[in-house]
Amino acid sequence: MQAINYLTDWINWMTLLIIPAGAGTMITYQALRKSTATDDSTIQECNKKISNTIKGAIIGITIAGTITAVKKFYE
């Protein structure tokens, strides 16, 4: 049971701090790159990376929430 509690603590940290902070940092960096870019290929690349970062953050938080829900169901 101690391993499950350890996993739950890590999931809480990921959901509340690591995933949103990392995604926000990446989006900010790409937005700054995009605002200073002059060619269209760099702007399209930044838009794609911003979109992928948002999708990845949503998937990560959803997976963490699913694991938490399954854990609560089997307690």
C-alpha positions as a printed NumPy array, in Angstrom:
array([[  0.   ,   0.   ,   0.   ],
       [  2.957,   2.292,   0.57 ],
       [  3.93 ,   2.108,  -3.111],
       [  0.422,   3.162,  -4.125],
       [  0.568,   6.139,  -1.758],
       [  3.956,   7.121,  -3.208],
       [  2.542,   6.911,  -6.737],
       [ -0.47 ,   8.993,  -5.71 ],
       [  1.779,  11.674,  -4.229],
       [  3.764,  11.851,  -7.486],
       [  0.566,  12.081,  -9.513],
       [ -0.657,  14.95 ,  -7.331],
       [  2.637,  16.82 ,  -7.847],
       [  2.453,  16.226, -11.597],
       [ -1.162,  17.332, -11.842],
       [ -0.82 ,  20.439,  -9.696],
       [  2.675,  21.69 , -10.406],
       [  4.931,  19.968, -12.908],
       [  2.643,  19.61 , -15.948],
       [  1.062,  23.104, -15.845],
       [  4.355,  24.847, -15.058],
       [  6.225,  22.996, -17.789],
       [  3.484,  23.588, -20.335],
       [  3.247,  27.263, -19.426],
       [  6.994,  27.704, -19.743],
       [  7.071,  25.989, -23.138],
       [  4.113,  27.997, -24.442],
       [  5.695,  31.245, -23.246],
       [  8.996,  30.378, -24.905],
       [  7.332,  29.471, -28.198],
       [  5.175,  32.611, -28.119],
       [  8.284,  34.753, -27.636],
       [ 10.002,  32.949, -30.514],
       [  6.935,  33.447, -32.655],
       [  6.727,  37.166, -31.898],
       [ 10.339,  37.73 , -32.958],
       [ 10.189,  35.521, -36.067],
       [ 10.154,  37.059, -39.507],
       [  9.608,  34.024, -41.73 ],
       [  6.406,  32.019, -42.023],
       [  8.014,  28.612, -41.48 ],
       [  9.196,  29.544, -37.983],
       [  5.768,  30.951, -37.103],
       [  4.067,  27.756, -38.294],
       [  6.566,  25.642, -36.344],
       [  5.896,  27.639, -33.173],
       [  2.13 ,  27.349, -33.643],
       [  2.458,  23.592, -34.042],
       [  4.628,  23.285, -30.921],
       [  2.204,  25.406, -28.882],
       [ -0.709,  23.241, -30.038],
       [  1.177,  20.024, -29.252],
       [  2.144,  21.338, -25.815],
       [ -1.461,  22.125, -24.952],
       [ -2.582,  18.7  , -26.175],
       [  0.178,  16.972, -24.193],
       [ -0.697,  18.856, -21.009],
       [ -4.353,  17.938, -21.37 ],
       [ -3.483,  14.29 , -21.963],
       [ -1.09 ,  14.225, -18.996],
       [ -3.602,  15.741, -16.603],
       [ -6.339,  13.435, -17.898],
       [ -4.176,  10.356, -17.359],
       [ -3.252,  11.515, -13.859],
       [ -6.925,  12.103, -13.058],
       [ -7.876,   8.686, -14.417],
       [ -5.255,   6.981, -12.265],
       [ -6.49 ,   8.859,  -9.212],
       [-10.122,   7.909,  -9.962],
       [ -9.22 ,   4.223, -10.413],
       [ -7.252,   4.276,  -7.146],
       [-10.189,   5.824,  -5.29 ],
       [-12.535,   3.236,  -6.813],
       [-10.451,   0.309,  -5.563],
       [ -9.833,   1.624,  -2.039]])
